[in-house]
């Protein structure tokens, strides 16, 4: 799991798919699912607040 800080706010990202979550628990659940199944779980992914594109670790998501 990656810790991501954006504008002073801390988020957590799945190291497998790059989805970003507000809680470490959701990021951990996503990472476990991705590792075990080789895909994302729609229910877990629905809680994502953004994503990291691995090349250059660019962050995407809603803009304020």
N, CA, C and O atoms as a MOPAC input file, in Angstrom:
PM7 MOZYME 1SCF
protein

 N      0.84900 1    -1.17000 1     0.00000 1
 C      0.00000 1     0.00000 1     0.00000 1
 C      0.89500 1     1.23500 1     0.00000 1
 O      1.92100 1     1.28400 1     0.67900 1
 N      0.48300 1     2.21600 1    -0.77100 1
 C      1.21600 1     3.47400 1    -0.84200 1
 C      0.48100 1     4.55400 1    -0.05400 1
 O     -0.74900 1     4.59100 1    -0.04200 1
 N      1.21800 1     5.41200 1     0.58900 1
 C      0.63900 1     6.57800 1     1.26700 1
 C      0.82500 1     7.75200 1     0.30200 1
 O      1.93100 1     7.99900 1    -0.17800 1
 N     -0.25200 1     8.46300 1     0.02700 1
 C     -0.23900 1     9.56800 1    -0.92900 1
 C     -0.71300 1    10.82100 1    -0.21000 1
 O     -1.76600 1    10.80900 1     0.42900 1
 N      0.05600 1    11.90200 1    -0.30800 1
 C     -0.34200 1    13.16500 1     0.31100 1
 C     -0.61800 1    14.16800 1    -0.80700 1
 O      0.24700 1    14.46200 1    -1.63200 1
 N     -1.85900 1    14.68800 1    -0.81100 1
 C     -2.27700 1    15.66500 1    -1.81600 1
 C     -2.85100 1    16.86700 1    -1.08700 1
 O     -3.80400 1    16.75100 1    -0.31700 1
 N     -2.25400 1    18.02600 1    -1.34300 1
 C     -2.71100 1    19.26900 1    -0.70100 1
 C     -2.87300 1    19.11400 1     0.80900 1
 O     -3.82900 1    19.62800 1     1.39100 1
 N     -1.94300 1    18.40900 1     1.43700 1
 C     -1.94900 1    18.23400 1     2.88200 1
 C     -2.84400 1    17.10900 1     3.39400 1
 O     -2.81800 1    16.80500 1     4.58600 1
 N     -3.63100 1    16.48900 1     2.52600 1
 C     -4.51200 1    15.38100 1     2.91300 1
 C     -3.81300 1    14.05300 1     2.62100 1
 O     -3.17500 1    13.90800 1     1.57800 1
 N     -3.92600 1    13.09200 1     3.52500 1
 C     -3.30500 1    11.78500 1     3.33800 1
 C     -4.32800 1    10.78500 1     2.80700 1
 O     -5.42900 1    10.65500 1     3.34200 1
 N     -3.94000 1    10.08400 1     1.74700 1
 C     -4.75100 1     9.03800 1     1.13900 1
 C     -3.89900 1     7.78200 1     1.03900 1
 O     -2.69900 1     7.81400 1     1.31000 1
 N     -4.52200 1     6.68000 1     0.65000 1
 C     -3.82800 1     5.39700 1     0.54300 1
 C     -4.15300 1     4.77600 1    -0.79700 1
 O     -5.30400 1     4.80400 1    -1.23300 1
 N     -3.14600 1     4.21300 1    -1.46100 1
 C     -3.33000 1     3.66300 1    -2.80200 1
 C     -2.96000 1     2.19100 1    -2.86200 1
 O     -2.03000 1     1.73500 1    -2.19700 1
 N     -3.70500 1     1.46600 1    -3.66900 1
 C     -3.39200 1     0.06400 1    -3.96800 1
 C     -2.15400 1     0.04500 1    -4.85600 1
 O     -2.12100 1     0.72100 1    -5.88400 1
 N     -1.14700 1    -0.71500 1    -4.47700 1
 C      0.08200 1    -0.78400 1    -5.27200 1
 C     -0.09500 1    -1.59700 1    -6.55000 1
 O      0.74100 1    -1.51300 1    -7.44900 1
 N     -1.16200 1    -2.37600 1    -6.64800 1
 C     -1.37500 1    -3.20600 1    -7.82900 1
 C     -2.07100 1    -2.41400 1    -8.93700 1
 O     -1.56800 1    -2.35100 1   -10.05900 1
 N     -3.21700 1    -1.81200 1    -8.63400 1
 C     -4.00300 1    -1.13200 1    -9.67200 1
 C     -3.89600 1     0.39200 1    -9.62200 1
 O     -4.22800 1     1.06200 1   -10.60000 1
 N     -3.43600 1     0.95200 1    -8.49500 1
 C     -3.25400 1     2.38900 1    -8.38900 1
 C     -4.46300 1     3.17600 1    -7.93000 1
 O     -4.41300 1     4.40600 1    -7.91000 1
 N     -5.56000 1     2.50600 1    -7.55500 1
 C     -6.71900 1     3.24100 1    -7.06100 1
 C     -6.41200 1     3.84100 1    -5.69800 1
 O     -5.73700 1     3.22400 1    -4.87400 1
 N     -6.91700 1     5.06000 1    -5.46600 1
 C     -6.65500 1     5.80000 1    -4.23100 1
 C     -7.90700 1     5.81000 1    -3.35900 1
 O     -9.02000 1     6.01800 1    -3.84300 1
 N     -7.69800 1     5.57700 1    -2.04900 1
 C     -8.79700 1     5.51400 1    -1.07900 1
 C     -8.52700 1     6.45100 1     0.08900 1
 O     -7.38400 1     6.82800 1     0.34700 1
 N     -9.59700 1     6.82200 1     0.79200 1
 C     -9.45700 1     7.68000 1     1.96500 1
 C     -8.97500 1     6.92000 1     3.19000 1
 O     -8.44600 1     7.52800 1     4.12000 1
 N     -9.14800 1     5.59700 1     3.21100 1
 C     -8.71700 1     4.81000 1     4.36800 1
 C     -7.72200 1     3.72600 1     3.96400 1
 O     -7.75100 1     3.20600 1     2.84900 1
 N     -6.84600 1     3.40700 1     4.90700 1
 C     -5.87000 1     2.34200 1     4.68900 1
 C     -6.56700 1     0.99400 1     4.56100 1
 O     -6.09800 1     0.11800 1     3.83500 1
 N     -7.68200 1     0.82600 1     5.26200 1
 C     -8.41100 1    -0.45300 1     5.22700 1
 C     -8.93100 1    -0.74900 1     3.82500 1
 O     -8.81700 1    -1.87700 1     3.34500 1
 N     -9.50400 1     0.26100 1     3.16200 1
 C    -10.00700 1     0.05200 1     1.80100 1
 C     -8.86100 1    -0.23000 1     0.82800 1
 O     -8.97300 1    -1.10700 1    -0.02800 1
 N     -7.76400 1     0.51100 1     0.96000 1
 C     -6.61500 1     0.28900 1     0.07700 1
 C     -6.04600 1    -1.11300 1     0.28500 1
 O     -5.65900 1    -1.77400 1    -0.67900 1
 N     -5.99300 1    -1.56400 1     1.51900 1
 C     -5.49400 1    -2.89700 1     1.82800 1
 C     -6.41600 1    -3.97600 1     1.25700 1
 O     -5.94800 1    -4.97700 1     0.71400 1
 N     -7.72700 1    -3.76500 1     1.38500 1
 C     -8.69400 1    -4.72000 1     0.82100 1
 C     -8.56600 1    -4.79500 1    -0.69100 1
 O     -8.60900 1    -5.87800 1    -1.27400 1
 N     -8.40800 1    -3.64000 1    -1.31900 1
 C     -8.24400 1    -3.58800 1    -2.77600 1
 C     -6.98200 1    -4.34300 1    -3.19200 1
 O     -7.01100 1    -5.15200 1    -4.11800 1
 N     -5.88800 1    -4.07300 1    -2.50500 1
 C     -4.61400 1    -4.70900 1    -2.82900 1
 C     -4.69300 1    -6.23000 1    -2.66000 1
 O     -4.16700 1    -6.97400 1    -3.48800 1
 N     -5.34100 1    -6.68600 1    -1.60200 1
 C     -5.50000 1    -8.13200 1    -1.37400 1
 C     -6.31100 1    -8.77200 1    -2.49700 1
 O     -5.96100 1    -9.83800 1    -3.00300 1
 N     -7.41100 1    -8.09500 1    -2.88100 1
 C     -8.26500 1    -8.62200 1    -3.95800 1
 C     -7.48700 1    -8.65400 1    -5.27800 1
 O     -7.48100 1    -9.66900 1    -5.97500 1
 N     -6.83600 1    -7.54900 1    -5.61400 1
 C     -6.07900 1    -7.46700 1    -6.87200 1
 C     -5.00900 1    -8.55300 1    -6.94300 1
 O     -4.82600 1    -9.18200 1    -7.98500 1
 N     -4.31200 1    -8.77000 1    -5.84300 1
 C     -3.24400 1    -9.76700 1    -5.79700 1
 C     -3.81000 1   -11.17800 1    -5.97300 1
 O     -3.22200 1   -11.99900 1    -6.67700 1
 N     -4.94900 1   -11.45900 1    -5.33700 1
 C     -5.53600 1   -12.80700 1    -5.37700 1
 C     -6.25100 1   -13.11200 1    -6.68700 1
 O     -6.23900 1   -14.25400 1    -7.14600 1
 N     -6.88000 1   -12.09500 1    -7.29800 1
 C     -7.74600 1   -12.34600 1    -8.45500 1
 C     -7.23900 1   -11.75500 1    -9.77200 1
 O     -7.76400 1   -12.07900 1   -10.83700 1
 N     -6.23500 1   -10.90200 1    -9.70900 1
 C     -5.70200 1   -10.30400 1   -10.93000 1
 C     -6.67300 1    -9.31700 1   -11.57400 1
 O     -6.58400 1    -9.04600 1   -12.77200 1
 N     -7.59400 1    -8.78200 1   -10.78600 1
 C     -8.57600 1    -7.81400 1   -11.28300 1
 C     -9.04700 1    -6.96500 1   -10.11100 1
 O     -8.69400 1    -7.22300 1    -8.96000 1
 N     -9.85000 1    -5.94500 1   -10.42000 1
 C    -10.41700 1    -5.09700 1    -9.36700 1
 C    -11.80500 1    -5.59000 1    -8.98100 1
 O    -12.54200 1    -6.12000 1    -9.81200 1
 N    -12.15000 1    -5.41200 1    -7.71200 1
 C    -13.47900 1    -5.71700 1    -7.21400 1
 C    -14.32900 1    -4.45600 1    -7.35600 1
 O    -13.96200 1    -3.40300 1    -6.83400 1
 N    -15.45500 1    -4.55200 1    -8.05600 1
 C    -16.29300 1    -3.38800 1    -8.32800 1
 C    -16.78200 1    -2.73500 1    -7.04000 1
 O    -16.82200 1    -1.50800 1    -6.95000 1
 N    -17.14800 1    -3.52700 1    -6.05400 1
 C    -17.64900 1    -2.98400 1    -4.79100 1
 C    -16.56300 1    -2.17400 1    -4.07300 1
 O    -16.82900 1    -1.07500 1    -3.58600 1
 N    -15.35400 1    -2.71100 1    -4.00900 1
 C    -14.25700 1    -1.99100 1    -3.35200 1
 C    -13.88400 1    -0.75900 1    -4.17500 1
 O    -13.71900 1     0.33000 1    -3.62400 1
 N    -13.75300 1    -0.92600 1    -5.48700 1
 C    -13.34100 1     0.16500 1    -6.37000 1
 C    -14.32900 1     1.33000 1    -6.36800 1
 O    -13.94900 1     2.46200 1    -6.66800 1
 N    -15.58100 1     1.06600 1    -6.03700 1
 C    -16.58700 1     2.13800 1    -6.02700 1
 C    -16.28400 1     3.18000 1    -4.94200 1
 O    -16.83700 1     4.28000 1    -4.97400 1
 N    -15.42100 1     2.85000 1    -3.99500 1
 C    -15.05200 1     3.77700 1    -2.91900 1
 C    -13.80300 1     4.58500 1    -3.24800 1
 O    -13.39600 1     5.43400 1    -2.45400 1
 N    -13.18500 1     4.33800 1    -4.40200 1
 C    -11.95400 1     5.04100 1    -4.78400 1
 C    -12.23400 1     6.52200 1    -5.01100 1
 O    -13.29600 1     6.89100 1    -5.51300 1
 N    -11.28200 1     7.35800 1    -4.64100 1
 C    -11.41900 1     8.79900 1    -4.83600 1
 C    -10.52700 1     9.30800 1    -5.96800 1
 O    -10.54300 1    10.49900 1    -6.28000 1
 N     -9.75500 1     8.42000 1    -6.58000 1
 C     -8.87100 1     8.78500 1    -7.67300 1
 C     -7.99100 1     7.61300 1    -8.02400 1
 O     -8.21500 1     6.49200 1    -7.56700 1
 N     -6.97800 1     7.88000 1    -8.84500 1
 C     -6.05500 1     6.80900 1    -9.22100 1
 C     -4.68200 1     7.39000 1    -9.53700 1
 O     -4.53400 1     8.57200 1    -9.84800 1
 N     -3.70100 1     6.52900 1    -9.44700 1
 C     -2.32100 1     6.88200 1    -9.78200 1
 C     -1.97700 1     6.13400 1   -11.06000 1
 O     -2.16000 1     4.92000 1   -11.15400 1
 N     -1.48100 1     6.86900 1   -12.03200 1
 C     -0.94900 1     6.20500 1   -13.21200 1
 C      0.50600 1     5.91000 1   -12.90200 1
 O      1.27100 1     6.82000 1   -12.58300 1
 N      0.89200 1     4.65400 1   -12.99300 1
 C      2.21500 1     4.22100 1   -12.56100 1
 C      3.34800 1     5.00500 1   -13.22600 1
 O      4.31000 1     5.36200 1   -12.54600 1
 N      3.26900 1     5.28200 1   -14.51500 1
 C      4.33400 1     6.01800 1   -15.17800 1
 C      4.37400 1     7.44200 1   -14.64400 1
 O      3.47200 1     8.23000 1   -14.92900 1
 N      5.38600 1     7.78200 1   -13.88700 1
 C      5.52500 1     9.10400 1   -13.32200 1
 C      4.65300 1     9.34500 1   -12.09900 1
 O      4.67100 1    10.44000 1   -11.53800 1
 N      3.89900 1     8.35000 1   -11.68100 1
 C      3.00300 1     8.45400 1   -10.52900 1
 C      2.13800 1     9.71500 1   -10.58600 1
 O      2.06500 1    10.47000 1    -9.61600 1
 N      1.49300 1     9.93300 1   -11.71200 1
 C      0.57400 1    11.06700 1   -11.84500 1
 C     -0.72900 1    10.73000 1   -11.15300 1
 O     -1.22300 1     9.60600 1   -11.24600 1
 N     -1.27400 1    11.69600 1   -10.46900 1
 C     -2.51700 1    11.48200 1    -9.73400 1
 C     -3.66000 1    12.06400 1   -10.54200 1
 O     -3.58200 1    13.19100 1   -11.03200 1
 N     -4.73400 1    11.27700 1   -10.67600 1
 C     -5.92300 1    11.79000 1   -11.34200 1
 C     -7.09900 1    11.65300 1   -10.39800 1
 O     -7.09000 1    10.82000 1    -9.49100 1
 N     -8.08000 1    12.45100 1   -10.61000 1
 C     -9.25600 1    12.40700 1    -9.77100 1
 C     -9.99800 1    13.72100 1    -9.85500 1
 O     -9.63800 1    14.58900 1   -10.65000 1
 N    -11.02200 1    13.87700 1    -9.04900 1
 C    -11.80700 1    15.10900 1    -9.10300 1
 C    -10.97300 1    16.31200 1    -8.69600 1
 O    -10.15000 1    16.22500 1    -7.78400 1
 N    -11.18000 1    17.41200 1    -9.35700 1
 C    -10.47400 1    18.65000 1    -9.02400 1
 C    -11.36600 1    19.50600 1    -8.14900 1
 O    -12.58300 1    19.54100 1    -8.33100 1
 N    -10.75600 1    20.19400 1    -7.20100 1
 C    -11.55000 1    21.06000 1    -6.29300 1
 C    -12.16900 1    22.23400 1    -7.01200 1
 O    -12.85800 1    23.04400 1    -6.39200 1

